Every structure is written in structure tokens, then in C-alpha cells.
Amino acid sequence: MFKGCHFPSEVALETVRYYLAYKLSYREIEEIQRERGITVDHTTINRWVLKFAPILEHKARR
């Protein structure tokens, strides 16, 4: 699922979880991650949400 990702899978999952659980904007999540020492652009977060959110939702419904 995370093949070809430049970030560890934990970072991508945590970032998508912030977006889904707390309804934060991509720029707010970008700022939170920057405070944690992880530099990720808001457009990358958008791509992760579009790619991983449907997969996570499908797995959660099982």
C-alpha cells in the first residue's frame, strides 16, 4: 500500500488520520507535522488523503 512513498508509512497514516478525525486543513496538518520535525507539503498531504482514505475506510468497515 505504501510502496514508493518517500515517507515512512507511520507518518502518512498519522497525517491522514489527523485529516479524517479532526477535520483539519492540509496547511494546519502541515504546520503540526513541521512542529514535530517532519517537513511535508500540503499538496503531498492532499495526495495521501485521496489515495489512502478510501483504502482505510474500506478496511475499517470490514
N, C-alpha and C positions, 0 to 999 in steps of 0.2 A: 504494500500500500504506500510506503514512503520511499520507494526506490527512486533514486535520482534527486532526492531532496538534499539541499546543501546544509540544512539544519538538522539537529537530532530530532527524532520523532517525538520526544517528550516536549520539546519547545513548540512544535507545530500543534500537537494535541492540546497543550495548555492554552495556546493562543486562540485556537478555535473554540475551546471551552469558555474562555472569557467572553467571546463574542456571543455565543449561544446562551450562556447562563445569565449574563449581566446586561446584555444589550448595550454594550459599549461601542463607540465608533472605532473605526480602524485606526484613526490617529490617536485616540485615547489609549488603545491597546499598544500601539507603537511606543507611546510615552512610558507606559507601565513596564514594557519589556526593556526599554532603554535604561530605566532606573535599576533594573535587575542585571544590567551589564550585557544585554543581548540586543544587538543592532539589527532590526528587521524593519523593512519599509512597509508602509501601509498598503501598498499595492500587492506585496507578497502575501500579506495577511488576507487580503481580498481573494487572491487566488487559492489560498489554503481553505478558506471558508467555502468557496464554490466547489472545490474538489473533495474535501473531506467531510463536510457537514452532512451531505446525503448518505455517505457511507456509514458515518457514526449513527445517524438516525435509524438507518436500516438495521444495524447491529443491535441498537438499543431496543427496538421493537420486537426482536426475536424472543 
